[in-house]
Amino acid sequence: MRQLILVVGLLTMAASVCAGSATVELQGFQPSGWQVGYPYSITVNSGSFTAVMCDDYAHGGEPGDRWQANFTNLGTADLSQLRFNQLPGASTLYDEAGWLLLQTLVTPQYDVNGHNQWTDINWAAWAIFDSSVLPLLTPKQEDWLDAAQTEASNGFPGVNFHQVGIYTPADQYDSNLNNPQELMTIVPEPSTVALLGVGIIGILRSKRFC
């Protein structure tokens, strides 16, 4: 019974996906620096390492920085706590960035030539919210930006934005560019968490009756 209670508790925590306020600590970038882009690594409330994509080109932050953040699930369409919610068409812009993040689930990090495709995806996401990034894009990065905009014009068919979570610094409009950026992460779907719970409970029961 104690094992079952523990499993249910852990699954409940996973299903909430750190909703609400959280303490975020930046753990590191990829070896070549922040410019490489996704994935950065953070911990949330001193928990396990989490891969994140930065959508905020202007703000900074260094490994070891800690800050208070608000968590938003993009699938709720509630942009009230997000950094770029005052931009025209903010809802579509965030959906484009979320779609780009989800492409890392189906796009190998490196192509057959050893080129880092996730770098291109992250730079496209930066360009969505910061027009100063546009002249810096390579042709492949422009292709990803165009693809996101095409998906937007088609209404993002089949895309589940509940898989996208966003950690925004509590001071969401902070003008100090040395302070933390906004970060996006892939979160488990509730159905996936539920199936995991069923599997774990089944394992516990089988052990009990062996």
C-alpha positions in Angstrom: 0.0 0.0 0.0 2.8 2.4 0.9 4.4 1.8 -2.5 1.1 2.4 -4.3 0.6 5.7 -2.4 4.2 6.8 -3.3 3.6 6.0 -7.0 0.3 7.9 -7.1 2.0 10.8 -5.5 4.8 10.9 -8.0 2.4 10.6 -10.9 0.3 13.4 -9.5 3.4 15.6 -9.4 4.4 14.6 -12.9 0.9 15.4 -14.2 1.0 18.9 -12.8 4.3 19.5 -14.6 5.5 22.1 -12.2 2.4 24.3 -12.8 2.4 27.7 -11.2 5.4 29.3 -9.6 8.8 27.5 -9.6 12.4 28.0 -8.8 14.5 27.6 -12.0 18.3 27.1 -12.1 20.2 27.2 -15.3 22.6 24.3 -15.4 24.3 24.7 -18.7 24.4 25.1 -22.5 25.7 22.8 -25.1 29.6 22.6 -25.1 30.1 25.3 -27.7 28.0 27.9 -25.8 24.5 29.4 -25.8 24.6 30.1 -29.5 24.3 26.4 -30.3 20.8 26.6 -28.9 18.5 23.7 -27.9 18.9 22.0 -25.6 19.9 24.1 -22.6 19.6 22.4 -19.2 17.8 23.6 -16.1 16.5 22.2 -12.9 13.1 23.1 -11.5 12.6 23.2 -7.8 15.9 21.5 -7.4 14.6 18.4 -9.3 16.0 16.5 -12.2 17.6 18.0 -15.2 15.2 19.3 -17.8 16.0 20.2 -21.5 14.8 23.6 -22.6 14.8 25.9 -25.6 15.3 29.6 -25.2 12.9 31.7 -27.1 14.3 35.0 -25.9 17.4 36.1 -27.9 18.0 39.4 -26.0 18.1 38.3 -22.4 21.1 36.6 -20.8 21.9 34.3 -17.9 24.8 32.1 -17.0 25.0 28.5 -15.6 24.3 28.7 -11.8 21.8 31.5 -12.1 18.6 30.9 -10.1 15.3 32.8 -10.4 11.6 32.6 -9.8 9.5 31.7 -12.8 5.9 31.2 -13.7 5.0 28.0 -15.6 2.5 28.2 -18.5 1.2 25.3 -20.5 0.8 26.6 -24.0 -2.2 24.4 -24.6 -4.3 26.6 -22.2 -3.9 29.5 -24.6 -3.4 31.7 -21.5 -0.6 34.1 -22.4 -1.0 36.4 -19.4 2.3 35.5 -17.8 4.4 35.2 -20.9 7.2 37.7 -21.9 6.1 38.5 -25.4 2.3 38.5 -24.9 2.1 42.2 -25.9 3.4 41.6 -29.5 0.8 41.7 -32.3 -0.4 38.2 -32.9 1.3 36.9 -29.8 -0.8 33.7 -29.7 0.2 32.7 -33.2 3.8 33.6 -32.5 4.0 31.4 -29.4 2.3 28.6 -31.3 4.9 28.9 -34.1 7.7 28.7 -31.5 5.9 25.7 -29.8 5.6 23.9 -33.1 9.3 24.4 -33.7 10.2 22.9 -30.3 8.0 19.9 -31.0 9.9 19.3 -34.3 12.8 18.2 -32.1 10.8 15.1 -31.3 10.7 14.0 -34.9 13.9 15.6 -36.3 17.3 14.0 -35.5 19.7 16.4 -33.8 22.3 15.8 -36.5 21.7 15.2 -40.2 23.8 12.8 -42.3 26.4 15.4 -42.8 26.8 16.0 -39.0 25.0 19.4 -39.1 23.1 20.3 -36.0 19.5 20.7 -37.1 18.3 21.6 -33.6 20.5 24.7 -33.8 18.6 25.8 -36.9 15.3 25.2 -35.1 16.2 27.3 -32.1 17.5 30.2 -34.2 14.2 30.2 -36.1 12.4 30.4 -32.7 14.5 33.3 -31.7 13.6 35.1 -34.9 9.9 34.7 -34.2 10.1 37.1 -31.3 13.1 39.3 -32.2 13.3 40.9 -35.7 17.0 41.7 -35.1 17.7 38.0 -35.5 16.3 37.8 -39.0 19.5 39.1 -40.8 21.6 36.5 -38.8 19.7 33.5 -40.1 21.2 30.9 -42.4 19.2 29.6 -45.3 18.4 26.4 -43.3 17.2 28.5 -40.3 15.0 30.6 -42.6 13.5 27.4 -44.0 12.4 26.4 -40.4 11.0 29.8 -39.8 9.0 29.6 -43.1 7.8 26.1 -42.2 6.5 27.4 -38.8 4.7 30.2 -40.6 3.2 27.8 -43.1 1.9 25.6 -40.3 0.4 28.7 -38.7 -1.5 29.6 -41.9 -2.8 26.0 -42.1 -4.0 26.1 -38.4 -1.4 23.7 -37.0 -3.2 20.5 -38.0 -2.8 17.7 -35.4 -0.5 19.7 -33.1 -1.1 19.3 -29.4 0.2 22.4 -27.7 -0.4 20.9 -24.3 3.0 19.3 -24.9 4.7 22.7 -24.7 5.5 24.3 -21.3 7.0 27.7 -20.8 9.0 29.1 -17.9 8.9 32.9 -17.8 10.8 34.9 -15.2 8.4 36.3 -12.5 9.4 39.8 -13.7 8.2 39.0 -17.2 8.9 42.4 -18.7 12.4 42.8 -17.1 14.4 45.3 -19.1 17.7 44.2 -17.7 19.1 42.1 -20.6 21.6 40.5 -18.2 18.7 38.8 -16.4 17.2 35.4 -17.3 15.5 34.5 -20.5 12.2 32.7 -21.2 12.5 29.0 -21.7 10.3 26.4 -23.4 10.2 22.7 -22.7 8.4 19.6 -23.9 6.1 18.2 -21.2 4.5 14.7 -21.0 0.9 14.4 -22.1 -1.6 13.5 -19.3 -2.4 10.3 -21.1 1.2 9.3 -21.2 1.5 9.9 -17.5 -1.6 7.9 -16.8 -0.3 4.9 -18.9 3.0 5.1 -17.0 1.0 4.9 -13.7 -0.9 1.9 -14.9 2.3 0.2 -15.9 4.1 0.9 -12.6 1.1 -0.2 -10.5 0.9 -3.4 -12.6 4.6 -4.1 -11.8 4.0 -3.6 -8.1 1.1 -5.9 -8.1 2.9 -8.6 -10.0 5.8 -8.5 -7.5 3.4 -8.7 -4.6 1.8 -11.9 -5.8 5.0 -13.7 -7.1 
